[in-house]
Each structure stands twice: as C-alpha cells, then as structure tokens.
Amino acid sequence: MIQRVTHFDLLVIEDNPADMFILVKMLNASSLPIATIHSANSLQQAFQLLSQHPGIKAVLLDLSLPDSFGLESYLAIRNTASNLPVIILTGYADTSMALEALKEGAQDYLVKGQFDQELLFRSIQYSIERKQQAEKVKESEERYRYMFRSNPFPSFITDFETLSILEVNDCACEIYQYTREEFLQMTIKDIRPPEDVPKLMADIVYPAKEYKRVFSRHVKKDGTLMYCEVTFYPIDYFGKIALQSLVNDITDKM
C-alpha cells in the first residue's frame, strides 16, 4: 500500500507572474499538506532550488521559460531529479508538447485557465502516489536483476515463443565464454548441439505451468561440450511469457 506523503515541499517553475500568483493562491487554499512552495522563473533557478531543498516532492513545470522551451524543459528537469513527479503546465495551444512530455515520463499535465483548485489538488496528490509506486517497482526490478546476475549458477531468461535470450547472468557469460551482448543476439538453440534441438523443442511445451527439470547437452563458444541439469519455469518478463532457466554443469559427474 502506498502511504501518502505529508508536509512536503513543492516547486513551481513559472515565469509569468500572474500565473504564478494564481497557482500559489490555489495551492495555499487547497487541503494539500504543503510545507513550503518554492518558486522559480527559469530552469537555472529551478536547478538551484532542487539542490538546496531535498524536501521537494513534486514539480509544477511551465514548458515555456526564458532559458528553455518545450520538451527540452521537461527533459532537463527529469534528468536532474528523476525521482520527482513532474506535472506540466501548458497553454491550450501547447498541449501537443505536454503529451510528448507524458510519453517521456511526466506524470500529468494541466491546461492553464482550465483547471480549478480541486483538479490541481488531485493531480498533485495522484502524481506523487504514482511516482512512489513506479519507484518501488523500479527498485524491486533492480534488486531482482542484481540477484539474477549474481547467481553462482548460469541462468538465462528466454522468450517462450522465439527462444531468444532476453537476459543472462555473469556466471553464464564466464562459463559459456560469450559476452552478454553476444548472448542477447542468440537463441537458446544456439548453445545446443544441432542434433539435440528437437529434444529441446519437445522439452519446452507451451504453455508451461510449473517448473521442469531436464538433462541436456550444451556447447560453449569454443566448442566444448557440457552435460547439464537444467531447471526452468515460466515467469512474467515485462508483460510477456518467458522461461527462466538455471543450469547445473554435471559434466564431471557424467
């Protein structure tokens, strides 16, 4: 469950004094638990405030600034403070730029003169919560990727339909003598002797519902043959069905 942020600072980047006045008035009148509203009228001033105030939890950004314009304004803020949700402030004629910013990771956009205090409140609150969730997912993915790559046994993630290698860990690169870049251009069939590929296809039955353990022969880059015990099971890999395989080299036992 996502906990709502309380008593946070907000950064408003807007060079039009009238628009800034209206925004600050709305924010002060809202029920948002804002501790401090920081205001900047240029990108450079915004960078200074972001570095000086770690309590800032969200940014309202006008895309038309004296020292930056359009999508470049958003990208500059995103690259400086990628952990913060950014809400785009735009005029009616510039909504296409706001949509481009959404594609690049902005949380929301508001058209000046067409939102009220309540809409502003919801946009800020929900943007913070969505960004929190996205950061948790990112952290979880990075932790999983670290655990996967540091596994002491060779491990692969393979596309179920094409058998393309989607991910490979450090141990597999060391043992099979391929670089990660080389592996990502290969399929799992490429590390099998050609005569063993039919057995591989028979072992992989779609759809896989549980883990399976098989014995197979693998070939290193230098042609060395390995006898392996392979355990694989289906996983959801960024929205697609994939197989995660764990390889145990039993050549010495054989």
C-alpha positions in Angstrom: 0.0 0.0 0.0 1.3 3.5 -0.9 1.4 5.9 2.0 0.5 9.5 1.2 3.3 12.0 1.6 2.6 14.6 4.3 4.2 18.0 4.8 6.1 18.1 1.6 7.7 21.0 -0.4 6.5 21.9 -3.8 8.5 23.5 -6.7 6.6 25.7 -9.2 8.6 26.7 -12.3 6.7 29.5 -14.0 8.0 32.8 -15.4 4.6 34.5 -15.8 4.0 36.5 -12.5 0.2 36.4 -13.0 0.1 32.6 -13.5 2.4 32.2 -10.5 0.2 34.3 -8.3 -2.9 32.2 -9.2 -1.1 28.9 -8.7 0.3 29.9 -5.3 -3.2 31.1 -4.2 -4.8 27.9 -5.3 -2.1 25.8 -3.6 -2.4 27.7 -0.3 -6.2 27.3 -0.3 -6.1 23.6 -1.0 -6.0 20.8 1.5 -2.7 19.6 0.3 -0.2 19.2 3.2 2.4 21.6 1.6 5.1 22.8 4.0 6.7 25.3 1.5 6.1 26.4 -2.0 9.3 27.2 -3.8 9.0 29.3 -7.0 11.5 29.6 -9.9 11.1 31.7 -13.1 13.9 29.9 -15.0 15.4 26.5 -15.4 18.7 27.5 -13.8 16.9 28.9 -10.7 14.9 25.6 -10.5 18.2 23.6 -10.5 19.5 25.6 -7.6 16.3 25.2 -5.6 16.3 21.4 -6.2 19.8 21.1 -5.0 19.1 23.2 -1.9 15.8 21.7 -0.8 15.7 17.9 -0.6 12.1 18.2 0.8 10.7 19.0 -2.6 8.4 16.1 -3.6 6.8 17.3 -6.8 7.3 19.9 -9.6 4.9 22.0 -11.5 6.6 23.0 -14.7 5.7 25.6 -17.4 7.3 24.4 -20.7 8.0 28.0 -21.9 10.8 29.5 -19.9 13.3 32.3 -20.6 16.2 29.8 -20.8 14.4 26.7 -22.1 11.4 25.8 -24.2 9.1 22.9 -24.9 10.1 19.3 -24.3 13.7 20.2 -23.5 12.4 21.9 -20.3 10.9 18.7 -19.1 13.8 16.5 -20.1 16.2 18.8 -18.2 14.2 18.6 -15.0 13.8 14.8 -15.4 17.5 14.3 -15.9 18.2 16.4 -12.8 15.6 15.0 -10.5 14.4 11.7 -12.0 12.8 10.6 -8.7 10.3 13.5 -8.6 6.9 13.6 -10.3 6.5 16.4 -12.8 3.2 18.0 -13.7 3.3 20.0 -16.9 1.6 23.5 -17.1 0.7 24.4 -20.6 -1.4 26.8 -22.7 -4.2 25.4 -24.8 -2.1 25.7 -28.0 0.8 23.7 -26.5 -1.0 20.6 -25.4 0.9 18.5 -28.0 4.2 19.3 -26.2 2.6 18.3 -23.0 1.6 14.9 -24.5 5.1 14.4 -25.7 6.3 15.1 -22.1 3.8 12.4 -20.8 5.4 9.9 -23.2 8.8 10.8 -21.7 7.7 10.2 -18.1 5.8 13.3 -16.9 3.0 12.3 -14.5 0.3 14.7 -15.7 -0.5 18.0 -17.5 -2.8 20.8 -16.7 -4.0 23.4 -19.2 -3.8 26.9 -17.8 -7.2 28.5 -17.2 -9.0 25.2 -17.5 -8.4 23.7 -14.0 -9.7 24.5 -10.6 -8.3 24.1 -7.1 -9.8 20.6 -6.7 -8.3 19.3 -10.0 -4.9 20.8 -9.1 -5.1 19.0 -5.7 -5.9 15.6 -7.2 -3.3 16.0 -9.9 -0.5 16.7 -7.4 -1.6 14.0 -4.9 -2.1 11.3 -7.5 1.1 12.2 -9.3 3.1 11.8 -6.1 1.5 8.4 -5.4 2.0 7.1 -8.9 5.7 8.2 -8.8 6.1 6.4 -5.5 4.7 3.2 -7.0 6.9 3.5 -10.0 10.0 4.0 -7.9 9.1 0.9 -5.8 8.6 -1.2 -8.9 11.9 0.1 -10.3 13.7 -0.7 -7.0 12.2 -4.2 -7.0 13.3 -4.8 -10.6 16.8 -3.6 -9.9 17.0 -5.8 -6.8 15.8 -8.8 -8.8 18.2 -8.0 -11.7 21.1 -7.9 -9.2 20.1 -11.2 -7.6 19.7 -12.8 -11.1 23.1 -11.6 -12.4 25.0 -12.5 -9.2 23.6 -16.1 -9.1 26.5 -18.5 -8.8 24.9 -20.8 -11.4 24.4 -20.0 -15.1 21.0 -18.6 -15.6 19.0 -17.4 -18.7 15.7 -15.7 -19.4 14.3 -16.8 -22.7 11.4 -15.7 -24.8 8.8 -18.5 -24.8 7.8 -18.1 -28.4 11.0 -17.2 -30.2 13.5 -18.8 -27.7 15.6 -15.6 -28.0 17.8 -14.9 -25.0 16.4 -11.9 -23.2 18.7 -11.8 -20.2 21.8 -13.8 -19.0 23.8 -13.6 -15.8 27.5 -13.1 -15.2 28.2 -16.7 -14.5 26.7 -17.9 -17.8 28.9 -15.4 -19.7 32.0 -16.7 -17.8 31.3 -20.4 -18.4 30.0 -20.3 -21.9 32.6 -17.7 -22.9 30.1 -15.4 -24.7 29.7 -11.7 -23.8 26.3 -10.5 -22.7 25.9 -8.6 -25.9 26.6 -11.8 -27.9 24.1 -13.8 -25.9 21.4 -11.2 -26.5 21.7 -11.8 -30.2 21.3 -15.6 -29.8 18.5 -18.1 -29.1 18.7 -20.8 -26.6 19.1 -23.3 -29.5 22.5 -21.8 -30.3 24.0 -23.3 -27.2 22.7 -26.8 -28.0 24.3 -29.3 -30.5 22.2 -29.2 -33.7 21.1 -32.8 -33.2 19.7 -32.0 -29.7 17.4 -29.1 -30.8 14.4 -31.5 -31.4 14.7 -32.7 -27.8 14.9 -29.1 -26.6 11.7 -28.2 -28.5 10.0 -31.3 -27.0 11.0 -30.3 -23.5 9.6 -26.8 -23.9 5.8 -27.3 -24.0 3.6 -24.2 -24.3 2.0 -23.1 -22.1 4.4 -24.0 -19.2 2.6 -24.0 -15.9 5.2 -25.2 -13.5 8.9 -25.8 -13.2 10.6 -28.6 -15.1 13.9 -30.3 -14.8 15.7 -31.9 -17.8 19.1 -33.2 -18.7 20.7 -31.8 -21.9 24.0 -31.1 -23.6 25.3 -27.5 -24.1 28.1 -26.2 -26.2 30.5 -23.4 -25.2 31.8 -20.8 -27.6 35.0 -22.8 -28.1 33.0 -26.0 -28.9 33.5 -27.7 -25.6 30.5 -29.9 -24.7 28.8 -29.7 -21.3 26.4 -32.1 -19.7 23.8 -30.1 -17.8 20.9 -30.5 -15.5 18.5 -27.6 -16.4 15.6 -26.4 -14.3 13.3 -23.9 -15.9 10.0 -22.4 -15.1 7.7 -19.7 -16.6 7.8 -16.1 -15.5 6.2 -12.8 -16.5 9.0 -10.8 -18.1 7.8 -7.2 -18.6 4.4 -8.4 -19.8 5.5 -11.4 -21.9 5.7 -15.0 -21.0 9.3 -16.1 -20.7 11.3 -19.0 -19.3 13.9 -18.6 -16.6 16.5 -21.4 -16.7 19.0 -22.4 -14.1 21.9 -24.6 -15.4 23.9 -27.0 -13.3 27.1 -28.3 -15.0 27.3 -32.1 -14.2 30.0 -32.9 -16.8 32.4 -34.1 -14.2 29.8 -36.4 -12.7 29.0 -37.8 -16.1 
